[in-house]
C-alpha cells in the first residue's frame, strides 16, 4: 500500500487540490469490469481474485479488512442502504455471501476469522448486485435472469425472466418499494414488480440514431466494437456480432443504470457513451425525456471552456498552456458509461453556478474509462470534466471499473477505480468545489439584466427619440389648440346678429342616450371589477379540465398566435385566413373582426394601455388597429422596410414599435391619429419614423425577437437562422452578448418571463426566458449567466413550430404539441406536470390570462 499522495497538473493552487490519490494497492489478479462498491465511509473491491477488501475512507489509519469465503473470483460487490447494521454483499460464480461489517471487525479484533452468510450458490456469473431501500431483499443479476433474494429467510422470493441478453444493472425505485428496473445487453430496460414477480413495462431496443448507413462504415464499426468487447469482458464480442447478423445497427450494450428520486427520472448508459433519460412519473408512461451523446457533450464542454478563457483574457495576453486541465483538444474515441451516481453539486457555493441550477437541479456523476463527468439533469449539459490522463501522477490512466460516492456532505467525492490493463486498485478523493472553481466561467452576461440598473444614457437611441418627442410636442399642441378654437366658434360673430344656428341644438333627434343610469359619476360595479388590479395567490392550482371550446371560423382554420390584453379582459388571435379576431376573455359574444391583411397573420400584440392592436402578416406588412373601433390606424409596408416585416411588438411601455425584417430589427417612433377629415379621408394622419436599427452578427436572417413592454427595459433578445441567440442593449445601442448553437435547429420563438400586474415575482426571475425550435424542445435561459439552465423535452414537436408561453406567476411554462395536447412544465422540473387534452389537431399556440389565478389557460 502506498502513502496518500497529492496529484497536481498545473501551477494553480486550487487545481493542485482537486484530486488526491488516497489509496493504491496491487492485486495479484486484475479486477476490471467488476461491480465495485463505494459508500459514505467505506470502499469495497476484490483483492487477489476471491478476497473482499474493505477500506475506511474517513479513517485511513484503519487497516484494510480482508474477508475470505469465495472460491471463485468476485464479480460484484454492493453495500446496503442502512447504516446500522451495515451490510455488504459479494458474488462470484460459486456463491453469493452476505457480510455484516461490524461483526466482521469484531471477529478480526478477537483474532478470529470472520464468516459471512451464504445466500445462494451456483448462480453463474453475477454482473450486478443491488439492495432494496430497506435492505430486506437483494437483487442478483445472473445471466438473463434477476433473482430477488430475501435477506432474512435466505430464500429466493422471485425470479424475473424476460431479457434476451445478460442483465448488466438493476435498481430499486425509492418511492415505489415494489418496483425494480433492469437493463441488459439486449439494449432495453424493463420495469418489474418484484413482489409479484411480474413485468410492468418493457422498452424498445435503445438504438436511437446510431445506425450507420454506409455498409463499409457499418462493418468497421462492428469490427471495432467486437474487438473492444473481446478485450473488455463481460460484454462479449459474440453478442455484438450475433446482434449484427440479426439486423441490429451495431449499438453497444447498456451497462449502467441510475434512478434520480428528485426528478423521478431513469438514466441508463451504454458502452459507446450514449445516455437515455426517461421519466418515471405516474402519468408519463416511461416517456423518453432526452438522449445524450457523451462524446459530443465533451467536445461542446471543451469548446465552451476555450471560449470562456478567451473572454476572460485581456487582448494583449497570450493563450495559456494546454497542459493539465487546460488541455481539451483531444477527445476519447470511446467513453463507455461504466457507472452512474448522484452528485452533490448544490454544496458548491451558488456564486459558481447559474440561478436555476444552483438550487433545484440534480447532477449526476458519470464514470467512464477515460475520466469522470458531472452531468446537469436540468439542462443535460456537462458541468465539469476530469480526465485521468490530464493528471499524469495518477496511477490509473484507463479505468476498467469505476464507482463514485458523491454525497458525502463535506464537499468531497470518492472514486474507486480498477485498471483496465493492469491489476491496480486506487481510491481518489475529489474536492468538488475546487474542481468547479478551476473551470473558467464566462463573465459576458454578469452585467446584463432585463431590469434597468441606470437611467437612459445621453447617447442612447431611446434618449434621442424621447427628446425629439418632447421638442415637437408643444408646437403640435399649439397648432391643434388653434384649430380647436377656430372650429368651435359660430359662423357669425356679431353680438347683435342672430346666429345661423350652428351652435343651437338640432331640431331632429338622431339618437337618444341612456339616461336611466345613476352612478354619480362612478363606474358600474361590473366595469370596476374588470379593471381592478387584484393580486391572486401564486399557489393556486393549474386548470386541468376544458371549460369552453369555440370554433374561430366555419371552415378549418389554423390559429397562428394568441395574446391576452394586459388587463386580461380580451383575447386576440391571428388566423391563417388573413383575419384577426378579438374575443372577450370568457369567449362569450361575437368577436371583433380586423380584416385587411393579404396573408396569414403571424403576430398579434396588444399595447400596454389596451387601446391598440398590432398585427403582422405573411404579406410583409405591419398594421396598427384601433381596438375600440376595429379600424385601421396605421399601415407600414414596403416603403418603410428594406424587406418584408416578419414580426413586431410595442416596446418601452408603448413609446416605440420594434419590428424585424431580414437580418435587422428597427426601433420605430409612431404617432396614431384616428381623427377623420371628411374632405381628406384618403390621407392617413398617423405617422411613423425609423429611429434606429441594429443587425445581427454575420447579417443572418432574424427568426424571432422579444422585448419587455410592461416596464422599462433596454434588452432585446433575438434569434438567427444560424441557430444563435444575440442580446442587444438599446441603452448603449449595440450587441451585448452572443450565444452560439442555442438549439440544433433555428429558434422560431423567444418567450420572456414578463410577469403580470396581478401578481408579483422575485426580481431575478424576470431574467429568465425560454426558446423553442422544431424537433429540439424548449430551453430555459438565464440572462445573467447566458447559459441554458433547464431543458423541457417531453412534448412531441418534430415538424410544426408550436408556440410557448410563461404563466403570470412565473412558475410554469406551457407549449403546444403535435399530439393534440398542451404540455405544462414546472420551472423546477424537466418533465411536464400536466398534459391537457381536448383538441382534435396540432396545438399551435397557447396563452395565459394575466388576471386569472395561474392563467386560466386558453389554447388552440
C-alpha positions in Angstrom: 0.0 0.0 0.0 1.3 3.4 -0.9 1.1 6.6 1.1 -1.6 9.1 0.1 -0.2 11.4 -2.5 -1.4 14.8 -3.8 -1.9 14.9 -7.6 -1.3 18.1 -9.4 -1.0 19.1 -13.1 -0.8 22.9 -13.2 0.7 25.6 -11.1 -2.7 26.9 -9.9 -3.1 26.3 -6.1 -6.7 25.3 -6.4 -6.1 22.9 -9.2 -3.4 21.3 -7.1 -6.0 20.3 -4.6 -8.6 18.8 -6.9 -7.5 15.2 -6.8 -5.7 13.2 -4.1 -4.9 9.6 -4.6 -5.7 8.4 -1.1 -5.1 4.6 -1.5 -3.4 2.4 -4.0 -3.0 -1.4 -3.9 -1.7 -4.0 -6.3 -3.8 -7.1 -6.7 -2.5 -10.5 -7.9 -5.4 -10.8 -10.4 -7.0 -8.0 -12.4 -10.4 -6.7 -11.3 -11.5 -4.9 -14.5 -15.2 -4.9 -15.3 -16.3 -5.8 -11.8 -19.0 -4.1 -9.9 -17.3 -2.1 -7.2 -18.8 -0.6 -4.0 -18.2 2.9 -2.8 -20.1 4.1 0.2 -20.2 7.1 2.6 -17.5 5.7 4.8 -16.2 2.5 3.1 -14.9 1.2 -0.2 -15.0 -2.5 -1.1 -13.3 -4.2 -4.0 -12.0 -7.7 -4.9 -8.4 -8.3 -4.0 -6.3 -11.2 -5.4 -9.4 -12.5 -7.2 -11.5 -14.2 -4.5 -10.8 -11.9 -1.4 -13.0 -9.0 -0.4 -11.1 -5.9 0.7 -12.8 -3.1 2.6 -11.2 0.3 3.3 -12.5 3.1 5.6 -12.5 6.4 3.8 -12.9 8.5 6.9 -10.2 7.0 9.0 -7.3 5.8 6.7 -5.3 4.6 9.7 -7.6 1.6 10.0 -6.0 -1.4 8.5 -7.7 -2.9 5.5 -10.3 -5.5 6.3 -9.9 -8.8 4.3 -12.9 -11.1 4.0 -12.4 -14.6 2.7 -15.1 -17.1 1.7 -15.3 -17.2 -2.1 -13.6 -19.9 -4.1 -14.0 -18.2 -7.5 -13.1 -14.6 -8.4 -15.5 -12.0 -7.1 -17.6 -10.3 -9.9 -19.9 -8.0 -7.9 -19.9 -6.1 -4.6 -22.5 -3.8 -3.1 -23.2 -2.0 0.2 -26.5 -1.9 2.0 -28.5 1.3 2.4 -28.9 1.3 6.2 -26.0 2.4 8.4 -26.7 0.1 11.3 -26.1 -2.7 10.7 -24.1 -2.0 7.5 -24.4 -5.0 5.2 -22.1 -6.0 2.4 -23.0 -8.5 -0.3 -20.5 -10.1 -2.7 -21.0 -12.6 -5.5 -18.9 -15.0 -7.5 -19.7 -17.9 -9.7 -19.8 -20.3 -6.8 -21.9 -18.3 -4.3 -23.5 -15.1 -3.0 -22.4 -14.1 0.5 -23.8 -11.6 2.9 -21.5 -9.9 5.4 -22.2 -7.7 8.5 -19.3 -5.2 8.7 -19.4 -4.6 12.5 -19.4 -8.3 13.3 -16.6 -8.9 10.9 -14.5 -6.2 12.5 -15.2 -7.6 16.0 -14.1 -11.1 14.8 -10.8 -9.7 13.5 -10.1 -7.8 16.7 -10.7 -11.1 18.6 -8.3 -12.9 16.4 -11.0 -14.9 14.7 -11.8 -15.4 11.0 -14.9 -13.6 10.0 -17.6 -15.6 8.3 -20.4 -14.5 6.1 -23.8 -15.9 5.3 -24.1 -17.8 2.1 -27.4 -16.8 0.4 -27.3 -18.7 -2.8 -24.8 -21.0 -4.6 -24.0 -21.8 -8.3 -25.8 -18.8 -9.9 -23.3 -18.4 -12.6 -21.6 -15.1 -13.4 -23.3 -12.3 -11.4 -22.8 -8.9 -13.0 -24.7 -6.8 -10.6 -26.0 -6.8 -7.0 -28.4 -4.3 -5.6 -30.1 -3.9 -2.2 -33.7 -2.6 -1.9 -34.0 0.7 0.1 -34.8 -1.1 3.4 -32.2 -3.9 2.8 -34.8 -6.6 3.1 -34.1 -8.1 -0.3 -31.1 -8.1 -2.7 -31.3 -8.4 -6.5 -28.7 -10.6 -8.1 -28.3 -10.3 -11.9 -27.1 -13.6 -13.2 -27.3 -14.3 -16.9 -30.6 -13.3 -18.4 -32.4 -13.6 -15.0 -32.8 -11.4 -12.0 -33.1 -13.3 -8.7 -34.6 -11.5 -5.8 -33.1 -13.0 -2.6 -34.7 -12.5 0.9 -32.1 -11.4 3.4 -33.8 -12.9 6.5 -35.1 -16.2 5.2 -32.2 -16.7 2.7 -34.7 -17.8 0.1 -35.5 -16.7 -3.4 -38.6 -14.6 -3.4 -38.8 -14.1 -7.2 -37.1 -14.9 -10.5 -37.6 -12.3 -13.1 -37.1 -13.5 -16.7 -37.6 -11.7 -20.0 -34.3 -10.2 -21.1 -32.7 -11.6 -24.2 -29.2 -10.9 -23.0 -27.2 -10.8 -19.8 -28.6 -8.3 -17.2 -25.9 -5.8 -16.5 -27.5 -3.5 -13.9 -30.6 -3.2 -11.7 -32.0 -0.5 -9.4 -34.9 -0.4 -6.9 -37.3 2.6 -7.1 -37.1 4.6 -3.8 -40.7 5.9 -3.9 -42.3 2.7 -5.2 -40.9 -0.1 -3.0 -42.1 -3.0 -5.1 -40.7 -1.7 -8.4 -37.4 -2.9 -9.8 -35.8 -1.6 -13.0 -33.2 -3.6 -15.0 -31.0 -3.0 -18.1 -29.4 -5.7 -20.3 -27.0 -6.3 -23.1 -30.1 -6.6 -25.3 -30.2 -2.8 -25.1 -33.6 -2.5 -23.4 -34.8 -1.7 -19.9 -37.6 -3.5 -18.1 -39.7 -2.4 -15.1 -40.8 -5.2 -12.7 -43.0 -5.8 -9.7 -40.5 -7.9 -7.8 -43.1 -8.9 -5.1 -45.5 -10.3 -7.7 -42.7 -11.4 -10.0 -44.5 -9.8 -12.9 -43.4 -7.5 -15.8 -44.8 -3.9 -15.7 -43.1 -2.4 -18.7 -40.7 -3.3 -21.4 -38.9 -0.7 -23.5 -38.0 -1.0 -27.2 -34.4 -1.6 -28.2 -32.5 1.7 -27.5 -30.6 2.2 -30.7 -31.7 5.7 -31.5 -29.9 7.5 -34.3 -26.8 5.5 -34.1 -27.3 3.2 -37.1 -24.5 3.6 -39.7 -26.0 3.9 -43.2 -22.8 3.1 -45.1 -22.1 -0.6 -45.3 -18.3 -0.2 -45.1 -18.7 2.1 -42.1 -21.0 -0.4 -40.5 -18.6 -3.2 -40.9 -15.7 -1.1 -39.5 -17.8 -0.1 -36.5 -18.9 -3.7 -35.8 -15.3 -4.9 -36.0 -14.2 -2.2 -33.6 -16.9 -2.9 -31.2 -16.2 -6.6 -31.5 -12.6 -6.1 -30.7 -13.4 -3.8 -27.8 -15.9 -6.3 -26.4 -13.5 -9.2 -26.7 -10.9 -7.2 -24.7 -13.4 -6.0 -22.2 -15.3 -8.9 -20.8 -18.2 -9.4 -19.8 -19.6 -7.6 -22.8 -18.8 -10.4 -25.3 -18.0 -10.0 -29.0 -20.3 -12.9 -29.8 -23.3 -10.8 -28.5 -22.3 -7.9 -30.7 -21.8 -10.0 -33.8 -24.9 -12.0 -33.3 -26.9 -8.8 -33.0 -25.4 -7.6 -36.2 -26.4 -10.8 -38.0 -30.0 -10.2 -36.8 -30.0 -6.8 -38.4 -29.3 -4.5 -35.4 -27.2 -1.4 -36.1 -24.1 -2.5 -34.0 -25.4 -0.5 -31.0 -23.5 -1.2 -27.8 -25.0 -2.9 -24.7 -26.4 -1.0 -21.8 -24.0 -1.1 -18.8 -25.2 1.2 -16.1 -28.5 2.4 -14.5 -29.5 5.2 -12.1 -32.8 6.4 -10.7 -33.0 10.0 -9.6 -35.5 10.4 -6.8 -35.7 14.2 -7.0 -36.6 14.5 -10.7 -38.1 11.0 -10.8 -36.1 10.1 -13.9 -34.3 7.0 -15.1 -30.9 7.3 -16.6 -29.1 4.5 -18.4 -25.8 4.5 -20.2 -24.2 2.3 -22.9 -20.8 1.1 -23.8 -20.4 3.6 -26.6 -21.0 6.7 -24.4 -24.8 7.2 -25.0 -27.2 8.1 -22.3 -31.0 7.9 -22.3 -33.2 9.7 -19.8 -36.8 8.5 -19.2 -39.5 9.9 -17.0 -40.9 7.7 -14.2 -43.9 9.9 -13.4 -47.1 8.2 -12.9 -48.9 9.6 -16.0 -45.8 9.9 -18.2 -45.8 6.2 -19.4 -41.9 6.0 -19.3 -41.6 8.7 -21.9 -38.1 9.4 -23.2 -37.1 12.8 -22.0 -33.9 13.1 -24.0 -30.8 11.4 -25.4 -27.3 12.5 -24.6 -24.1 11.7 -26.5 -21.3 11.9 -24.0 -18.6 12.4 -26.7 -20.4 15.3 -28.2 -21.1 16.9 -24.8 -17.4 16.6 -24.0 -16.5 18.4 -27.2 -19.0 21.1 -26.5 -17.7 21.5 -23.0 -14.1 21.9 -24.3 -15.3 24.5 -26.8 -17.1 26.5 -24.1 -14.1 26.3 -21.9 -11.8 27.7 -24.6 -14.3 30.5 -25.4 -14.6 31.4 -21.7 -10.8 31.6 -21.4 -10.6 33.9 -24.4 -13.3 36.1 -22.9 -11.5 36.4 -19.6 -8.1 37.2 -21.0 -7.0 40.8 -21.9 -6.3 41.5 -25.5 -2.6 41.6 -25.1 -2.4 38.3 -23.2 -1.3 35.1 -24.9 -3.3 31.9 -24.7 -2.5 29.7 -21.7 -0.7 26.4 -21.9 -2.7 23.4 -22.8 -1.1 21.2 -20.2 -3.1 19.6 -17.4 -6.7 20.7 -17.0 -6.3 23.3 -19.8 -5.8 20.6 -22.4 -9.2 19.9 -24.0 -8.4 19.3 -27.7 -8.1 15.6 -27.6 -11.3 13.7 -27.3 -11.5 10.0 -26.4 -12.7 7.7 -29.2 -15.0 5.8 -26.8 -16.4 6.8 -23.5 -18.2 3.8 -22.1 -20.6 4.7 -19.2 -19.3 2.4 -16.5 -21.2 3.8 -13.6 -23.7 6.5 -12.6 -24.0 8.1 -9.1 -25.7 11.2 -7.6 -23.5 14.3 -7.4 -23.9 16.9 -4.6 -23.2 19.9 -6.8 -25.5 22.0 -4.6 -22.8 22.0 -2.0 -20.7 24.3 -4.2 -21.2 28.0 -3.5 -24.0 29.4 -5.5 -21.8 32.1 -7.0 -20.2 29.5 -9.1 -23.4 28.4 -10.8 -26.5 29.7 -12.5 -29.8 30.8 -10.9 -31.8 27.6 -11.6 -29.1 25.0 -11.3 -27.8 26.3 -8.0 -31.0 25.5 -6.1 -33.2 23.0 -8.0 -31.1 21.0 -10.4 -29.9 17.4 -9.8 -26.5 16.4 -11.0 -25.0 13.1 -11.9 -21.5 11.6 -11.7 -20.7 9.6 -14.9 -17.8 7.2 -14.5 -16.0 6.2 -17.7 -12.8 4.5 -18.7 -11.3 7.9 -19.7 -12.5 10.1 -16.8 -15.3 11.4 -14.6 -18.0 13.8 -15.8 -20.7 15.8 -14.0 -24.0 16.0 -15.9 -26.6 18.5 -15.0 -30.0 16.7 -15.2 -31.8 20.1 -15.7 -30.1 21.3 -18.9 -28.4 18.0 -19.8 -25.0 19.8 -20.1 -21.7 18.9 -18.6 -20.8 21.0 -15.5 -17.2 19.6 -15.1 -14.9 17.1 -16.7 -11.9 15.3 -15.0 -9.8 13.2 -17.4 -7.4 10.8 -15.8 -4.8 11.5 -18.4 -4.7 15.2 -17.5 -3.3 14.2 -14.1 -0.1 12.4 -15.0 0.7 11.4 -11.5 -2.4 9.2 -11.2 -1.5 5.6 -11.1 -4.5 4.6 -13.3 -4.9 6.3 -16.6 -7.5 4.0 -18.2 -10.2 2.5 -15.9 -11.8 -0.9 -16.3 -14.4 -0.4 -13.4 -15.5 2.7 -11.6 -17.6 3.5 -8.6 -18.3 7.0 -7.2 -19.8 8.3 -3.9 -20.7 11.9 -4.4 -23.0 12.7 -1.5 -20.6 12.9 1.4 -21.8 16.2 2.9 -18.3 17.7 3.1 -17.6 19.0 -0.4 -15.8 15.7 -1.2 -16.4 12.8 -3.5 -14.6 9.5 -3.5 -13.9 7.4 -6.6 -12.9 3.8 -6.6 -11.1 2.7 -9.8 -9.6 -0.5 -11.1 -7.2 -0.5 -14.0 -8.3 -1.8 -17.4 -4.9 -3.2 -18.5 -3.3 -3.8 -15.1 -4.1 -5.1 -11.6 -4.1 -1.8 -9.7 -6.9 -0.6 -7.5 -7.0 3.1 -6.4 -9.2 5.3 -4.3 -9.3 9.0 -5.3 -10.5 11.9 -3.2 -12.1 14.6 -5.4 -12.6 18.1 -4.0 -15.7 19.2 -5.9 -15.6 22.9 -5.1 -12.0 23.2 -6.3 -12.9 21.3 -9.5 -15.7 23.6 -10.4 -13.8 26.8 -9.5 -10.9 25.7 -11.6 -13.0 25.8 -14.7 -13.2 29.3 -16.4 -16.7 30.8 -16.3 -17.8 33.3 -18.9 -18.5 36.7 -17.5 -20.0 38.4 -20.5 -23.5 38.2 -19.0 -22.8 39.4 -15.5 -23.9 43.0 -16.1 -27.0 42.1 -18.2 -30.4 42.3 -16.7 -33.9 42.9 -18.0 -34.5 45.4 -15.2 -32.6 48.6 -15.8 -29.8 49.5 -13.4 -29.3 53.1 -14.5 -31.1 55.8 -16.4 -31.1 56.3 -20.1 -27.7 57.4 -21.4 -27.4 60.6 -23.4 -26.0 58.6 -26.3 -28.8 56.0 -26.3 -31.2 55.8 -29.3 -34.0 55.8 -26.7 -32.8 59.1 -25.4 -32.8 60.8 -28.8 -36.3 59.6 -29.6 -37.7 60.8 -26.3 -36.0 64.2 -26.6 -37.3 64.6 -30.1 -40.8 63.8 -28.9 -40.7 66.4 -26.2 -39.3 69.1 -28.5 -42.0 68.6 -31.1 -44.9 68.1 -28.7 -45.5 71.8 -27.7 -45.7 73.0 -31.3 -48.1 70.3 -32.3 -50.2 71.0 -29.3 -50.3 74.8 -30.1 -51.4 74.1 -33.7 -54.1 71.7 -32.5 -55.3 74.3 -30.0 -55.7 76.9 -32.7 -57.6 74.6 -34.9 -59.8 73.7 -31.9 -60.6 77.4 -31.2 -61.5 78.1 -34.8 -63.6 75.0 -35.2 -65.7 75.7 -32.0 -66.7 79.3 -32.9 -70.1 80.0 -34.6 -70.3 81.1 -38.2 -71.5 84.7 -37.3 -69.7 86.6 -34.5 -71.5 89.9 -34.3 -73.3 90.2 -31.0 -76.5 91.8 -32.5 -76.9 89.4 -35.4 -78.7 86.2 -34.8 -76.6 83.1 -35.3 -77.3 80.8 -38.2 -78.0 78.1 -35.8 -74.6 76.4 -35.9 -74.3 76.2 -32.1 -78.0 75.5 -31.4 -79.4 72.1 -30.6 -80.7 70.1 -33.6 -84.4 70.0 -34.2 -84.4 66.4 -35.3 -83.3 63.9 -32.7 -80.8 61.4 -34.3 -80.4 59.2 -31.2 -81.3 59.1 -27.5 -78.6 58.4 -25.0 -79.2 56.2 -22.0 -80.2 58.4 -19.1 -81.5 55.9 -16.6 -78.0 55.1 -15.3 -77.4 56.7 -12.0 -73.9 56.1 -10.7 -73.0 59.6 -9.5 -70.1 59.8 -11.9 -68.8 56.3 -10.8 -68.2 53.3 -12.9 -70.6 50.4 -12.7 -69.5 47.5 -10.4 -69.0 45.2 -13.4 -66.7 47.6 -15.1 -64.9 48.5 -11.9 -64.3 44.8 -11.1 -62.9 44.1 -14.5 -60.3 46.9 -14.2 -59.4 46.3 -10.6 -55.9 45.0 -10.3 -56.3 42.4 -7.6 -53.4 40.1 -6.8 -54.3 36.5 -6.8 -52.5 33.8 -4.8 -49.5 32.4 -6.6 -50.1 28.9 -5.2 -53.4 28.4 -6.9 -53.5 25.1 -8.9 -53.4 25.0 -12.7 -56.6 24.3 -14.6 -56.9 20.6 -15.5 -60.2 20.4 -17.4 -61.6 22.0 -20.5 -64.1 24.8 -19.6 -65.1 26.1 -23.0 -64.3 25.4 -26.6 -65.0 27.7 -29.6 -64.5 27.4 -33.4 -63.0 30.6 -34.7 -64.3 30.0 -38.3 -66.8 27.9 -40.2 -64.0 26.3 -42.2 -61.0 24.6 -40.7 -58.6 27.5 -40.0 -55.4 27.4 -38.0 -54.8 29.8 -35.2 -51.3 31.1 -35.6 -50.9 33.3 -32.5 -52.7 34.3 -29.3 -52.3 37.1 -26.8 -54.3 38.4 -23.9 -54.5 42.1 -23.2 -52.7 43.3 -20.1 -55.9 43.7 -18.1 -57.0 40.1 -19.0 -60.3 41.2 -20.4 -59.7 40.5 -24.1 -58.0 37.8 -26.2 -56.6 38.5 -29.6 -55.8 35.7 -32.1 -54.3 35.7 -35.6 -55.7 33.3 -38.1 -54.3 31.7 -41.2 -57.3 33.1 -43.2 -55.8 36.6 -43.0 -58.1 37.8 -40.2 -57.5 38.9 -36.6 -60.2 38.3 -34.0 -60.6 39.8 -30.5 -62.8 37.9 -28.0 -63.9 38.6 -24.5 -61.8 36.6 -22.1 -64.6 34.2 -21.3 -65.2 33.6 -25.1 -68.7 35.0 -24.9 -70.4 37.1 -27.5 -69.3 37.8 -31.1 -65.7 38.6 -31.7 -64.4 41.9 -33.2 -63.0 41.2 -36.7 -60.0 43.0 -38.1 -59.5 42.4 -41.8 -57.0 43.8 -44.3 -54.0 41.5 -44.4 -53.4 39.5 -47.6 -51.6 36.6 -45.8 -51.8 34.5 -42.6 -51.5 36.7 -39.5 -48.2 35.7 -37.8 -48.2 38.1 -34.9 -50.7 39.9 -32.7 -49.7 42.2 -29.9 -51.6 44.5 -27.5 -50.4 47.9 -26.4 -49.9 48.3 -22.7 -53.0 50.5 -22.3 -55.1 48.2 -24.4 -56.1 50.9 -27.0 -54.2 49.5 -29.9 -53.7 46.1 -31.5 -50.7 45.4 -33.7 -50.5 42.7 -36.2 -48.0 41.4 -38.8 -48.7 39.0 -41.6 -47.0 36.9 -44.2 -47.9 39.7 -46.7 -45.0 41.6 -45.2 -47.0 44.5 -43.7 -47.4 45.8 -40.2 -50.7 47.2 -39.1 -51.9 49.0 -36.0 -55.6 48.9 -35.3 -57.9 50.8 -33.0 -59.1 48.1 -30.6 -62.3 50.0 -29.8 -63.4 51.0 -33.4 -61.9 47.9 -35.1 -60.5 50.1 -37.8 -57.0 50.5 -39.3 -55.0 53.3 -37.8 -51.5 52.8 -39.2 -50.2 50.6 -42.1 -46.5 50.1 -42.8 -45.2 48.1 -45.8 -42.6 48.0 -48.5 -41.8 51.7 -48.4 -40.8 51.6 -44.8 -38.7 48.5 -44.6 -36.0 47.0 -46.9 -37.5 43.5 -46.5 -41.0 42.2 -45.6 -41.8 42.6 -41.9 -41.6 39.2 -40.0 -42.6 40.2 -36.5 -43.3 43.3 -34.5 -44.4 44.4 -31.0 -44.9 47.5 -28.8 -41.9 48.5 -26.7 -40.9 50.7 -23.8 -44.4 51.0 -22.5 -45.9 51.8 -25.9 -43.4 54.5 -26.7 -42.0 52.6 -29.6 -42.6 49.8 -32.0 -40.0 47.1 -32.6 -40.1 45.3 -35.9 -37.8 42.8 -37.6 -37.2 42.4 -41.3 -34.4 40.3 -42.7 -31.2 40.4 -40.6 -32.1 43.6 -38.6 -34.7 45.0 -36.2 -35.9 48.6 -36.2 -36.8 51.0 -33.5 -39.9 52.9 -34.7 -41.3 56.1 -33.3 -45.0 56.3 -34.1 -48.0 58.6 -33.7 -51.5 57.4 -34.1 -54.3 59.8 -35.1 -57.7 58.4 -35.7 -59.5 61.7 -36.4 -61.1 61.8 -39.8 -61.3 64.8 -42.2 -64.4 64.4 -44.5 -62.6 66.1 -47.3 -59.3 64.2 -47.0 -60.3 60.8 -45.8 -57.8 59.2 -48.1 -54.9 60.9 -46.2 -53.5 58.9 -43.3 -52.8 61.2 -40.3 -50.9 58.5 -38.4 -47.2 58.6 -39.0 -44.1 56.5 -38.2 -40.4 57.2 -38.3 -37.5 54.8 -38.0 -35.2 56.0 -35.2 -32.6 53.2 -35.0 -31.7 49.8 -36.4 -29.3 47.0 -35.5 -28.1 44.0 -37.5 -27.4 40.5 -36.2 -23.8 39.3 -36.2 -22.9 37.9 -39.7 -26.1 39.5 -41.0 -28.1 36.3 -40.7 -31.8 36.4 -41.1 -33.7 37.0 -37.8 -36.2 34.3 -37.0 -37.6 35.7 -33.7 -37.1 38.5 -31.2 -38.6 39.6 -27.9 -38.6 42.6 -25.6 -40.5 43.7 -22.5 -43.2 46.3 -22.9 -44.8 46.1 -19.4 -42.0 48.0 -17.8 -38.9 50.0 -19.0 -36.2 47.7 -20.2 -33.2 48.2 -22.6 -32.8 44.5 -23.5 -33.9 43.0 -26.8 -33.4 39.2 -27.4 -33.0 38.0 -31.0 -32.6 34.6 -32.7 -30.9 34.0 -36.1 -31.2 31.5 -38.8 -27.7 30.1 -37.9 -29.1 28.8 -34.5 -27.6 31.7 -32.5 -29.1 33.9 -29.8 -28.0 37.5 -29.6 -28.7 40.0 -26.8 -28.9 43.7 -27.7 -28.7 46.6 -25.2 -30.5 49.6 -26.6 -29.2 51.8 -23.9 -25.7 51.6 -25.4 -27.0 50.8 -28.9 -25.1 47.7 -29.7 -24.9 43.9 -29.3 -24.1 42.8 -25.7 -23.8 39.0 -26.0 -23.9 36.2 -28.4 -24.8 32.5 -27.7 -23.8 30.1 -30.5 -25.6 26.8 -31.0 -28.6 27.6 -28.8 -30.6 24.8 -30.5 -30.0 22.1 -33.1 -32.4 24.0 -35.4 -33.2 27.7 -35.8 -35.3 29.1 -32.9 -38.8 30.0 -34.0 -39.9 31.7 -30.8 -38.3 33.6 -27.8 -40.6 34.0 -24.8 -39.7 36.1 -21.8 -41.0 35.8 -18.3 -42.7 39.3 -18.3 -44.9 38.7 -15.2 -48.2 40.4 -14.7 -49.6 43.4 -12.9 -51.9 40.9 -11.0 -49.1 39.1 -9.3 -45.5 39.6 -8.1 -42.3 37.8 -8.7 -38.7 38.0 -7.4 -36.7 40.5 -9.4 -34.1 37.9 -10.6 -36.8 35.7 -12.1 -37.5 38.3 -14.8 -34.1 37.5 -16.3 -35.4 34.0 -17.4 -36.5 33.4 -20.9 -37.4 30.4 -23.0 -36.7 29.4 -26.6 -38.1 26.7 -28.7 -37.2 25.1 -32.0 -38.8 22.4 -34.2 -37.6 19.0 -33.1 -35.4 20.3 -30.2 -37.9 21.0 -27.4 -37.7 24.1 -25.1 -34.8 25.5 -23.3 -34.8 27.9 -20.3 -32.1 30.5 -20.2 -30.8 32.9 -17.6 -29.8 36.3 -19.0 -27.2 36.9 -16.2 -25.3 33.7 -16.9 -26.1 33.3 -20.7 -26.4 29.6 -20.3 -29.2 27.1 -20.6 -30.4 26.3 -17.1 -33.1 23.7 -18.0 -34.4 21.7 -20.9 -38.0 20.6 -21.5 -38.3 17.8 -24.0 -41.3 15.8 -23.1 -43.6 17.1 -25.8 -43.6 16.0 -29.5 -42.8 18.8 -31.9 -41.0 17.4 -34.9 -42.4 19.2 -37.9 -44.6 22.2 -36.8 -43.5 25.3 -34.9 -45.7 25.2 -31.8 -45.6 28.3 -29.6 -44.9 28.6 -25.9 -46.0 30.9 -23.0 -45.0 31.7 -19.4 -47.6 31.7 -16.7 -48.1 35.1 -15.0 -46.7 33.8 -11.7 -43.5 32.6 -13.4 -43.8 29.1 -12.0 -44.9 27.3 -15.2 -44.2 27.4 -19.0 -46.7 25.8 -21.4 -46.3 24.7 -25.0 -48.4 23.2 -27.8 -47.6 19.8 -29.3 -48.4 17.8 -32.3 -50.2 15.1 -30.3 -53.1 17.5 -29.8 -52.2 18.2 -26.1 -50.9 21.2 -24.2 -47.9 20.4 -22.0 -47.3 22.4 -18.9 -43.9 22.3 -17.2 -42.9 23.4 -13.7 -39.8 25.6 -13.8 -38.0 23.3 -11.3 -38.5 20.1 -13.3 -37.6 18.9 -16.8 -40.7 16.7 -17.0 -44.2 18.0 -17.6 -46.5 18.3 -14.7 -49.8 18.5 -16.7 -50.9 17.3 -20.1 -54.2 19.0 -21.1 -56.3 17.3 -23.7 -59.3 18.4 -25.7 -58.1 19.4 -29.2 -58.6 17.5 -32.4 -55.4 18.8 -34.2 -52.0 20.1 -33.5 -51.9 22.7 -30.7 -50.2 25.7 -32.4 -50.4 28.4 -29.8 -51.0 28.9 -26.1 -51.7 31.9 -23.9 -52.1 32.5 -20.1 -54.7 35.0 -18.8 -52.7 37.5 -16.7 -55.7 38.4 -14.5 -56.9 34.9 -13.5 -55.3 32.6 -10.9 -52.5 30.7 -12.7 -53.7 32.0 -16.0 -56.9 30.0 -16.8 -55.1 28.8 -19.9 -56.7 29.0 -23.3 -55.1 27.3 -26.2 -55.7 26.4 -29.8 
